[in-house]
Amino acid sequence: MKTMPPDDPTRLCEDFLRKEMAYNLEHKVAPSETAIIERFLDRRVELAGAYADLHKRLRGDPGKIGAVLDAVIVSAAYWSPARAVEARRARDRLVAVNRAIADRARELAGLLAERTALQNQSPFSSDSCYHIADVIRSAGRDNSHFRLYLQGELDGLWEQFGLKYWPSIEAIVAEIGRDALCARIEASDPLTAAATSGRRPSLADFFKAYSGRIREIGAAHGGMLPLGFQLGAEALASFANCALDLAPEQLVDGAYVRRQRQLERQAIGNADAGGS
């Protein structure tokens, strides 16, 4: 078998991939990433040109090459079309849950206010919490940290300040509803924000996530990658086809990647114009 020289692009890239896979297997983590790495190793001939492009653009720097390969793998592992659908469903469900909380909190606050009025105006009462301190104490009864460190302080405040100094239970419930109604749904990280920026899930989500990851790497490591770094369009298409394990009818090419980049530039330009 022909031995590849140490600086051969395929060998250098596969050395990184094997180390990543060995770490994942040893620590029993990131199975989705490991599956992609195994595909890369199995389909080395298909990726030879992409490895060569990556090697040339980063002048054979192993650290930088590894960072870009990691960006491809992570983006594919967590922002495949199926994962993008799941993420959008979770976002939509969070919106719906917040609306439901707001509706139920408004209803509950009204019932609490009515109960208070009935207890104050009728000859009957119920053995229920009437002070927020009562609620906190009851809710914390199974929390040993609360009982040991906070309950005494709370009891002292309750004894020092009368009921008029505290918000009513119904006011607190109403505030929970208001908070849910006004909550802004935001991505927890730049990668998620980039991948879900479109209205509908699509293959483009992977490319958005990859671009976001590349920007993240540059910012996090003080410009680890060259300013404006981009893989060749054909190289990125090859990585995407393999990483996402696309069926023959789904395969993308360099023209598709270039269109995605153009759309992303337009989206960034529109966002900048809107914020100016």
C-alpha positions in Angstrom: 0.0 0.0 0.0 1.3 3.4 -0.9 2.4 5.5 2.1 1.2 9.1 2.2 3.8 11.8 3.1 3.4 13.4 6.5 2.1 16.7 5.0 -0.4 15.0 2.7 -3.7 16.9 3.1 -5.8 13.7 3.5 -3.4 12.2 6.0 -3.2 15.4 8.1 -7.0 15.8 8.1 -7.6 12.1 8.9 -5.1 12.3 11.8 -7.2 15.0 13.4 -10.4 13.0 12.7 -9.0 9.8 14.3 -7.9 11.7 17.4 -11.4 13.2 17.7 -13.1 9.9 17.3 -10.8 8.2 19.8 -11.6 10.8 22.4 -15.3 10.5 21.8 -15.2 6.8 22.1 -13.0 6.8 25.1 -15.2 9.3 27.0 -18.5 7.9 25.5 -19.6 11.4 24.2 -20.8 13.0 21.0 -22.0 9.9 19.1 -23.5 12.0 16.3 -20.1 13.6 15.7 -18.4 10.2 15.7 -20.8 8.9 13.1 -19.9 11.8 10.8 -16.2 11.2 11.4 -16.6 7.5 10.5 -18.3 8.6 7.2 -15.4 10.9 6.5 -12.9 8.1 7.0 -14.9 5.7 4.9 -15.4 8.2 2.0 -11.8 9.5 1.9 -11.6 9.4 -1.9 -14.7 11.6 -2.2 -13.2 14.1 0.2 -9.6 14.2 -1.1 -10.3 17.4 -3.1 -11.9 19.1 -0.1 -9.0 18.2 2.1 -6.6 19.6 -0.4 -8.5 22.9 -0.6 -8.6 23.2 3.1 -4.9 22.4 3.4 -4.0 25.0 0.8 -6.1 27.8 2.2 -4.7 27.3 5.7 -1.2 26.5 4.6 -1.1 23.2 6.3 -1.6 24.5 9.8 -2.9 21.5 11.8 -4.7 23.6 14.4 -6.6 25.7 12.0 -7.4 22.8 9.7 -8.8 20.9 12.8 -10.9 23.9 13.8 -12.6 24.1 10.4 -13.2 20.3 10.3 -14.7 20.6 13.7 -16.9 23.4 12.5 -18.2 21.2 9.7 -18.8 18.2 11.9 -20.5 20.1 14.7 -22.7 21.9 12.3 -23.8 18.7 10.6 -24.2 16.8 13.9 -26.6 19.4 15.4 -28.0 21.3 12.4 -28.9 18.7 9.9 -32.3 19.3 8.3 -33.9 16.9 10.8 -32.3 18.7 13.8 -33.4 22.1 12.4 -37.0 20.9 12.3 -36.7 19.8 15.9 -35.2 23.1 17.0 -37.9 25.1 15.3 -40.6 22.9 16.9 -39.0 23.6 20.3 -39.0 27.3 19.7 -42.6 27.3 18.6 -43.6 25.2 21.6 -41.8 27.7 23.9 -43.8 30.5 22.4 -47.0 28.5 23.0 -46.1 27.6 26.5 -45.4 31.2 27.4 -48.8 32.2 26.0 -50.5 29.5 28.0 -48.7 30.6 31.2 -49.8 34.2 30.6 -53.5 33.1 30.1 -53.5 30.8 33.1 -51.7 33.3 35.3 -54.3 35.9 34.5 -57.1 33.5 35.3 -55.4 32.4 38.5 -54.6 35.9 39.7 -58.3 36.7 39.2 -59.4 33.7 41.3 -56.9 34.5 44.0 -58.2 38.1 44.2 -61.8 36.8 44.4 -60.9 34.4 47.2 -59.3 37.2 49.2 -62.4 39.3 48.7 -64.7 36.5 49.8 -62.6 35.8 52.9 -62.6 39.5 53.8 -66.3 40.1 53.1 -68.1 36.8 54.0 -68.4 34.9 57.3 -66.3 32.1 55.9 -62.5 31.6 55.4 -60.3 28.8 54.1 -57.1 27.5 55.6 -55.0 28.8 52.7 -51.8 30.8 52.2 -52.5 34.5 52.5 -48.9 35.8 52.6 -46.1 35.3 50.1 -43.8 34.1 52.9 -46.3 31.3 53.6 -46.0 30.2 50.0 -42.2 30.3 50.0 -42.0 28.4 53.2 -44.4 25.7 51.9 -42.6 25.4 48.6 -39.2 25.2 50.3 -40.1 22.5 52.9 -38.3 19.8 51.0 -35.3 22.0 50.2 -32.7 21.4 52.9 -30.6 24.4 51.8 -33.6 26.7 52.1 -34.5 25.4 55.5 -30.9 25.7 56.8 -29.9 29.0 55.3 -32.9 31.1 54.2 -35.9 30.2 56.2 -34.7 31.9 59.3 -33.9 35.1 57.4 -37.4 35.0 55.7 -39.1 34.5 59.1 -37.3 37.5 60.5 -38.4 39.7 57.6 -41.9 38.4 57.9 -42.0 39.4 61.6 -40.3 42.7 61.0 -42.5 43.9 58.1 -46.3 43.7 58.1 -48.5 42.5 55.2 -48.7 45.9 53.6 -45.0 45.8 52.8 -45.2 42.6 50.7 -46.7 42.0 47.3 -49.9 40.0 47.3 -49.9 36.4 46.0 -52.3 37.4 43.2 -49.9 40.3 42.2 -47.0 37.9 42.0 -49.0 35.4 39.9 -50.1 38.3 37.7 -46.5 39.3 37.2 -45.5 35.8 36.3 -48.1 36.0 33.5 -47.0 39.4 32.4 -43.4 38.2 32.3 -44.4 35.2 30.1 -46.4 37.3 27.8 -43.6 39.8 27.2 -40.8 37.2 27.1 -38.6 37.5 24.0 -37.6 34.1 22.5 -33.9 34.2 21.7 -31.4 31.6 20.7 -29.1 30.5 23.5 -26.0 30.7 21.3 -24.8 32.3 18.0 -24.8 29.0 16.2 -28.5 28.4 16.9 -29.3 32.0 16.0 -27.6 31.6 12.6 -29.1 28.2 11.8 -32.7 29.2 12.6 -32.7 32.6 11.0 -34.8 31.4 8.1 -38.6 31.1 8.2 -38.6 27.4 7.4 -36.2 24.5 8.1 -34.0 23.5 5.1 -30.6 22.3 4.1 -29.5 25.9 4.2 -29.6 25.7 8.0 -26.4 23.6 8.0 -24.6 26.2 5.9 -25.8 29.1 8.2 -24.7 27.1 11.2 -21.3 26.4 9.7 -20.8 30.1 8.8 -21.7 31.0 12.3 -19.3 28.5 13.7 -16.5 29.8 11.6 -17.2 33.4 12.8 -17.3 32.1 16.4 -13.9 30.4 16.0 -12.3 33.6 14.7 -13.7 35.7 17.4 -13.0 33.2 20.2 -9.4 32.7 19.3 -8.4 36.3 18.4 -8.5 35.7 14.7 -7.3 32.1 14.6 -8.6 31.9 11.1 -7.6 34.3 8.3 -9.9 37.3 8.0 -12.8 36.5 5.8 -11.8 32.8 5.6 -13.9 30.6 3.3 -13.6 27.1 2.1 -13.9 26.7 -1.7 -17.5 26.3 -2.7 -16.9 22.9 -4.2 -14.9 21.8 -1.1 -17.7 22.8 1.3 -20.3 21.1 -0.9 -18.3 17.9 -0.7 -18.0 18.1 3.1 -21.8 18.8 3.3 -22.8 15.9 1.1 -20.7 13.5 3.2 -21.4 15.0 6.7 -25.1 15.1 6.1 -25.1 11.7 4.2 -27.3 13.2 1.5 -29.1 11.0 -0.9 -28.1 11.2 -4.6 -31.1 13.4 -5.4 -30.2 15.8 -2.5 -26.6 16.3 -3.3 -25.4 19.9 -3.5 -22.6 21.5 -5.6 -20.5 24.5 -5.6 -23.1 26.6 -7.3 -25.6 25.8 -4.5 -23.0 26.9 -1.9 -22.3 30.1 -3.7 -26.0 30.9 -3.8 -26.3 30.3 -0.1 -23.3 32.6 0.5 -24.9 35.3 -1.6 -28.2 35.0 0.3 -26.4 35.2 3.6 -24.5 38.3 2.5 -27.8 39.9 1.5 -29.4 38.9 4.9 -26.5 40.5 6.8 -26.7 43.6 4.7 -30.4 43.9 5.2 -29.9 43.5 9.0 -27.2 46.1 9.1 -29.4 48.5 7.1 -32.3 47.9 9.4 -30.2 48.7 12.5 -28.6 51.8 11.1 
